[in-house]
């Protein structure tokens, strides 16, 4: 059975609409032992929670449950180097502009590199960016929700 990390965009969608929240919860129920939090996803979620009460709710709902179960993966130095190599290859191939790279894209490269290194499958709705990243850094990713496919 594969192990999964869920991309930031799916957590954000779950906070904004009930159907997305239910889909995320269904996925968690079906795959609980195989789902981990990526520390870069935690960074993005907590940094985006600008109000103190939102930060508290985000931490309680999405971060602390994984921390308590020691189910957080963190990029190694090797993953950082893989992510940097992916960005540079895309720049050299002129598939991204060195001046137009957003922090979120660098984070995506880091998530992909780390997931690859740890043997995880990334669940994401951001297929376009991960297909681009995959062209220079093969890492497994799937659109939501693998639980619905089984």
Secondary structure, 3 states (H helix, E strand, C coil): CCEEEECHHHHHHHHHCHHHHHHHHHHHHHHHHHEEEEHHHHHHHHHHCCCHHHHHHHHHHHHHHHHHCCCEECCCHHHHHHHHHHHHHHHHCCCCCCCCCCHHHHHHHHHHHHHHHHCEEEECCCHHHHHHHHCCCCCCEECCCHHHHC
